[in-house]
Amino acid sequence: MKHEKRKVVFLAACVLLCGVIYSRAYWGGTLSLQESNVPQQNPVQNQQTQQTKININTASKEELMLLDGVGEVMAERILAYRTEHGAFESIEQLQEIKGIGEKTYADLVAYVTIE
């Protein structure tokens, strides 16, 4: 019985989705991730490209957590580093923080500033 309900719900969702796609195609519209309610693959980076960079010398924990790859623990490490060593003099100093390796640094560098 449960499997039958799941099948019905799945088929209904497929029919609805096909209807939306067909109606948009028929009326000349296009369906894209930016126009739909489907979350984009990396919304934080997309959000960051539309906004100013985050200043790692003044950002709060919550602001740091907006950065892709920075969770609560990493944000706390950045704040602790800043408290212990003072303001960042270069963005490259992020690499001195435990957990920020080459890949994470490469992901962050375009979205942070020290100014």
KEDO-93471 format. One line per 5 residues: number of its first residue (from 0); their letters; for each residue y, z, x of N, C-alpha, C. Coordinates in steps of 0.02 Angstrom, whole numbers, always signed. Each point is the difference from the previous one (the first is absolute). Layout:
! KEDO-93471
NUM	a	Y/Z/X/Y/Z/X/Y/Z/X  ...
! end
This chain:
! KEDO-93471
0	mkhek	-60/+0/+41/+60/+0/-41/+63/+0/+44  +1/+41/+53/+58/+3/+43/+13/-67/+34  -54/-32/+21/+7/-64/+35/+28/-54/-47  -19/+3/-63/+25/-48/-49/+75/+9/-10  +23/+62/-3/+72/+13/-7/+38/-26/+61
5	rkvvf	-28/+12/+58/+33/-24/+61/+5/-76/+1  -53/-33/-23/+0/-73/-2/+54/-25/-48  +5/+32/-57/+50/-20/-50/+71/+9/+28  +12/+57/+32/+66/+13/+28/+15/-50/+56  -48/-13/+42/+9/-48/+54/+15/-70/-27
10	laacv	-38/-22/-50/+12/-65/-29/+68/-4/-34  +20/+53/-33/+66/+2/-33/+55/-6/+52  -7/+35/+56/+49/-3/+53/+4/-70/+30  -58/-32/+8/-2/-68/+27/+36/-49/-47  -14/+7/-64/+31/-44/-50/+76/+10/+0
15	llcgv	+22/+63/+3/+71/+14/+1/+33/-29/+62  -30/+10/+57/+28/-27/+62/+3/-76/-1  -53/-31/-24/-1/-73/-5/+55/-24/-47  +11/+36/-54/+53/-18/-47/+69/+4/+32  +12/+51/+40/+64/+7/+34/+10/-56/+50
20	iysra	-51/-14/+38/+5/-54/+51/+11/-67/-34  -38/-13/-53/+7/-64/-36/+69/-6/-30  +25/+52/-33/+65/-5/-33/+55/-10/+51  -4/+33/+57/+51/-9/+52/-4/-72/+27  -60/-26/+10/-7/-67/+26/+25/-51/-52
25	ywggt	-16/+12/-63/+20/-45/-54/+75/-4/-7  +33/+57/+6/+73/+2/-10/+38/-11/+65  -35/-18/+53/+34/-18/+62/+14/+58/+47  -24/+58/-16/+10/+58/+44/-53/+3/+54  +11/+42/+47/-50/+12/+52/-16/+73/+1
30	lslqe	-60/+16/+20/-22/+69/+5/-3/+18/+73  +41/+48/+20/-1/+22/+70/-6/+76/+1  -20/+27/+57/-6/+72/+7/+67/+34/-10  +54/-31/+20/+66/+31/-6/+23/+4/-72  -24/-45/-43/+20/+0/-70/-47/+41/-43
35	snvpq	-61/+10/+23/-49/+35/-41/+1/+74/+14  -41/+37/-35/-5/+72/+10/-53/+17/+51  -28/-49/+34/-50/+11/+51/+35/+27/+62  -20/+58/+27/+34/+26/+59/-9/-46/+59  +53/-6/+40/-4/-42/+59/-40/+36/+53
40	qnpvq	-23/-39/+49/-45/+28/+50/+33/+57/+40  +64/-8/+16/+33/+51/+40/+70/+13/-28  +5/+39/-55/+64/+9/-32/+51/+36/+43  -21/+44/+44/+47/+37/+41/+36/-46/+47  -37/-44/+34/+32/-47/+45/+45/-47/-38
45	nqqtq	-22/-23/-59/+42/-43/-40/+64/+36/-20  -6/+63/-17/+57/+40/-18/+46/+8/+60  -28/+11/+58/+40/+10/+60/+37/-63/+20  -29/-59/-11/+34/-61/+20/+62/-12/-43  +2/+28/-60/+56/-9/-44/+52/+55/+10
50	qtkin	-15/+52/+36/+45/+55/+10/+17/+6/+74  +45/+47/+14/+16/+13/+70/-58/+36/+33  +1/-1/+66/-53/+33/+37/+7/+75/-6  -55/+36/+11/+1/+72/-2/+18/+27/+69  +49/+44/+1/+23/+30/+62/-46/+59/+16
55	intas	-40/-7/+52/-48/+53/+17/+33/+62/+28  +64/-3/+15/+36/+59/+24/+28/+43/-57  +6/-29/-60/+29/+37/-56/-45/+2/-61  -54/-37/+0/-43/-6/-59/-36/+65/-15  -8/+13/-64/-38/+57/-23/-75/-18/+2
60	keelm	-41/+50/-12/-72/-11/-2/-17/-53/-53  +30/+6/-58/-14/-46/-55/+22/-71/+17  +56/-7/+34/+23/-66/+20/-47/-31/+52  -22/+40/+47/-47/-25/+51/-65/-22/-32  -21/+34/-52/-63/-17/-34/+4/-66/-38
65	lldgv	+60/-27/-8/+7/-66/-31/-22/-55/+47  -2/+15/+64/-21/-50/+49/-75/-12/-3  -20/-62/+6/-70/-18/-1/-36/+32/+60  -53/+36/-13/-39/+31/+53/+23/+71/+15  +52/+24/-34/+23/+68/+12/-14/+42/-63
70	gevma	-47/+46/+9/-16/+46/-54/+34/+67/+13  -22/+50/-36/+30/+66/+6/-7/+28/+70  -59/-4/+29/-13/+28/+67/+42/-36/+53  +3/-66/-3/+38/-38/+49/+74/+14/-7  +24/+6/-61/+71/+15/-11/+17/+69/+29
75	erila	-45/+47/-8/+11/+67/+28/+0/-3/+77  -42/-42/+28/-2/-7/+73/+66/-30/+26  +26/-49/-36/+63/-30/+20/+56/+52/-3  +2/+39/-54/+51/+52/-6/-8/+53/+55  -62/+19/+16/-12/+49/+52/+22/-26/+68
80	yrteh	-14/-63/+13/+22/-31/+63/+76/+1/+5  +32/-17/-55/+73/-1/-2/+29/+69/+12  -32/+51/-29/+23/+69/+9/-9/+22/+72  -57/-17/+28/-16/+22/+68/+38/-37/+54  +10/-66/-8/+30/-41/+52/+72/-23/-16
85	gafes	+24/+15/-58/+67/-25/-20/-6/-69/-30  +57/-30/-11/+2/-67/-31/-36/-51/+42  -29/-48/-33/-33/-55/+35/+54/-42/+34  -11/-15/+63/+47/-42/+37/-21/-73/-4  -64/-11/-14/-25/-69/-10/-58/+2/-50
90	ieqlq	-9/-54/-33/-55/-5/-49/-67/+4/+36  -3/-22/+62/-62/+1/+39/-28/+71/+7  +43/+51/-6/-24/+69/+5/-49/+18/-55  -1/-38/-53/-50/+13/-53/-71/-2/+28  -11/-40/+51/-66/-6/+30/-23/+64/+34
95	eikgi	+45/+46/+13/-17/+63/+31/-30/+49/-51  +4/-17/-64/-25/+43/-53/-74/-13/-11  -39/+54/-2/-72/-7/-11/-13/-38/-65  -41/-51/+6/-19/-39/-59/+38/-65/-7  +53/-9/+39/+37/-63/-2/-19/-40/+62
100	gekty	-47/-45/-12/-22/-44/+54/+36/-66/-4  -26/-49/+35/+32/-65/+3/+6/-34/-69  -54/+4/-38/+0/-34/-66/+49/+33/-47  -2/+66/-6/+45/+35/-44/+72/-11/+22  +12/+4/+64/+68/-11/+26/+23/-71/-18
105	adlva	-42/-49/+10/+18/-69/-16/+17/-8/-74  -36/+37/-43/+13/-3/-71/+66/+34/-18  +19/+52/+36/+59/+39/-15/+65/-29/+28  -3/-29/+58/+60/-18/+38/+51/-41/-40  -22/-42/-43/+46/-42/-39/+35/+38/-56
110	yvtie	-25/+60/-16/+26/+35/-58/+35/+65/+16  +10/+14/+64/+33/+62/+21/+59/-15/+46  +45/+48/+3/+58/-5/+44/+16/+70/+26  +41/+3/+52/+23/+65/+25/+75/+6/-8  +31/-48/-31/+73/-1/-9/+20/+27/-67
! end
